[in-house]
Amino acid sequence: MDKLVFKIKKNPELYAGAVITAVMLLVILLGRLFVPYDPDAMNAADKFARPSLAHLMGCDNFGRDLYARLAAGGATTLFIALATVLIGVVFGIIVGAFTGYYGGALDEILMRFNDAVLAFPSILLALVVISIMGSGTFKVIISLGIVFIPSFARIVRSEFLRCKNLDYVRSARLMGAHDLRIMFVHILPNTFPVLLSSTVIGFNNAVLAEASMSFLGIGVQPPSSSLGRMLSDAQAFLFMSPGYAILTGVTIALIILGFSLLGDGLKKNA
């Protein structure tokens, strides 16, 4: 028990982030599994219904159960963030591994392109990409995934540059291991501590980016719900039903806070 208290005192961000994230995931999961309402089902009789035993968080302007909508919207936002980060991590690992290990002209060309992409704010760049591709859940995932690749590529590249001349890599070369085995069996696992914290922070940024894009109306489209889209819809009813906007905003804030603290805590341990 004393050791656990010491660890929490030593890295409070990690444990606070883990608790907040776990609670928010549990709230979303319970809403998806146990709330007996279709998040898209409208009921004029329940328009702006106040919180009650029938509707724990009340209803929106179409009489849809707000808890069901928040759970569905949260699940959509988290799914988009997860898919976005997977694209960024997978392609970032490939680009970063090859440029960091081999260097040369390929490294110079790709890293200069990386610098050009990273010079733009990620949300602004995503807006440009999605304005070309069009709106929709799948297109949001692709556009954000493309934007996230350079940051992960740079992280992996720096780790490969650090590791490729270490003794264990030299030993692997002397034993006849080919380059791909050295890169993905010997070096890559040693990048995981740094890559894990960066992935959690990237997930946090992806949640914020998706919410921002849906808030602006170019992300997830109705009738599908996402937290950003719900916050945008709630603006018009801020004085009539403030709980609609407050609950949605607090949900977004807590998800972002949880993953942000978790990422900072993991970075401390990296």
Beta strands, then each sheet from edge to edge (+ up, - down):
end
